[in-house]
């Protein structure tokens, strides 16, 4: 049985690279984006085993419509990859951070992730081995030296790791983990990053198809749990 995988924010970067990898492995990949034309173009570029879906995780109506569409198409969801995120304070320090910027960041990176996860729960429960993957970042680690880069983004990724813990506790039959793709050459990561988007996506692909279902509530990088 081919895995049905929904990837949010999958029209570029790590999300798109993961969609390509998963489709090549035979998964039925749903490329989701709030930009309908980009979602369609990304799915058509990948080709086989790939469809597209218009989805804005900050819009309850859009989220509910997406759940209905997946139910009608597939009847279940095996993997939800929460990849959608915003980085609104790339070059700001905490002294320059506006509370509104933090609120907007949390709205997408945490609240939106919770909203789509809750909406897809019933479909995930119809899978024999359901999985949720939250794409986080080393920027959210409490372990290690404090950093002042992009405070709203960093705070949101720490919160996303805690959301991973909360989902694990609330839904013990669903394998929930967060992951660090590393610093990758994407629109968000920039051209100087040491990793390609494809390298960053490999952990997502592994968590979606190969990782043992007993692995849960962890922060994963390069297929290994790391401190968070």
N, C-alpha and C positions, 0 to 999 in steps of 0.2 A: 504494500500500500504506500503510494507516494505521499510524502509529508506535505501538508498545506501550510505555507509559511506567509505571514503578513509582515512586511517590513515598512515601517513608517519613515517618511523622509528619505525615500530610496531612489531619488532621481539623480543623485550625484554622490561623490565621495565614498565613504565606507559603506553606506547603505546600498548604493548601486553595485559596488564591487561584490558585496555579499550576495546580492540578488543574482549576479552573474554566476558566482561560484555554486550557489544552491541549485539554480536551474540546470547547470551542467551536471550536477549530481542526481538529477531526476526529480527534485522537489517541485511542487506546483507553487510558484512564487507570485505573490500579489504585491506589486509595486504601488505604494500609496504616497500621495502628496496632495497638499492643498492646491497646488497648481495643476489643474487637470491636463493641460496640454503637455506639460513636462512629464507627468506620469505616463501618459499615453506614448510619448516619444521614447521614454526610457524602456518601457515594456517592449515596444516594437524593435528597439535596438538589440535587446537581449534575445528576443525571438522565442524559441521553443520553451514550453513549460512556464511561460510568464504572462500574466494579465495585469491590468492596472485598475486603480481605484482612486476616486477623488475623496480625500480625507483631510479634514482640519481637526486636529486633536483638541483644539480650544473651543470647538463648536459642538455642543451636545447633539444637535440635530444631524450634523455631518457624521458624528461618531455612531449614532444609532442607525443611520442609513447604511453605513459601512457594515455594521454587524448584520443587518438584514440582508444585504447583498451577498455577503460571504455565506450566510446560512442557506440562501437560495442556490448559490453556485455549488457549494461543497458540502454543506450539512455539518461541518465541523471545522475547527482550526487546531492544528498541531503545534504551531510555533508562532508566538507573537514577539517580534523583535522591535523594541521601542528605541528607534534610532533618531526620531525627530528631536531637534534641540536648537536653541538660539544662543548666540554669543554676541551680546549687545554692548559689552564694556571692554573690548579687547585691549585697549591701550590706557585704561583708567586704573588709578589706584583707589583705595578705599576713601580717601579724602575727597575724591572727585565723584564718587558713586552717588547717584541720585536714588532715593528710596523707590521712586517710580520705576527705575531701570531694574532694580532688584525684584520688584513685584512682577514686572513683565517677564523677567527671566524665569522666576519660579512658576509663573502661570503656565508656561510651555513645558519647561524641563521637569517639573514635578507634578503639578496639578493635571496637565494634559496627559502625562504618562499614567497617572492614576485613573483618569477618566477612560482612556482607551482600554486599560487593563480590566477595569470593572465591566465595561461594555462587552468585552470578548470572553469573559469568564465562562458563561454558559456554553459557548462554542468550544472553548478549550476543554471543558469537562466532557465533551463528546469524543475527545481524542483518547486513544489508549495510553498515550505517554505525552501529556501536554507540557509545554515549555514556554517560559517567558524569559527573554533576554533584554536587559536594560543596558544600553550603551552609555557607559559612564566615562570617567577620565581620571588619570593620576592627579589632575588638578583638584580633585575632591578628596584626596587622601588626607587623613589626620596623622598618619604615620609619616615621619620624616620632617624635614625642615619646613617651617611656615613659608608661604610664598604670597607675594602681594599682587601678582598678575591677575587681572580679570576677576575681581572679588565676587561679583554676582554670579558669574559662571561657576567659579570654584564652589561657592556656597551651594549652588543648585546641584552640583554633582555629588557633594557630600550627602545632601538630602536624598538624592536618588539612590545612593547606596543604602540609606536607612529605609527608604520605601521598599527596596528589595528585601530587606529583613522582615518588614511588616507583611509583605505579600507572602513570604515564605511561611510565616507563622499562621497567617489567616487561611491560606490555601495549601495545606500540606501535601495534597495529591498533585499539585502542579510544581514542576521543577523551575524555580525562579533563581536567576543569578544576574549579577551585574558584571560588566567586563570593561577592561581598559584596552583599547586598540593600540595604544602608544601614540607618539607624535607622528602624524601621517601627512603626506603631501596632498592636502585637500583644500577646498576653498576656505575652510575654517582654519586649517593647520598651517597654510602657507607653503611656499616653494622650498623653504630651507629645511623642512622636516626630514629626518633620516629614513622614514619608512614610506612605502607606497600605500595607497588606499587598499590595494589587494592584500598586502601583508597585514594591515590592520584588520581587515575583514576575516582573516583566517580563523581567529578565535570565535567570532560569531558563527561562522559556518560549522565549526567543531561543536559548539554548544548546541546548535540546532539539530545536528544529525548524529553526532558520534559520542558526545560526552555521556557518561553513565547517568541514568536518571536519579541515582542516589546523590549526585552532586547538587547541592542546593544551598541558597543563602550565602553564597560566596562571591568574592570579587576576583575575577579571573583575568590573567594576562598571559598570553602565549600558552594557553591550556593548563596553567597552574594557578592555584589560589595565591593571592598576595594580600598583605595587610591593607586595611583601609581606614 
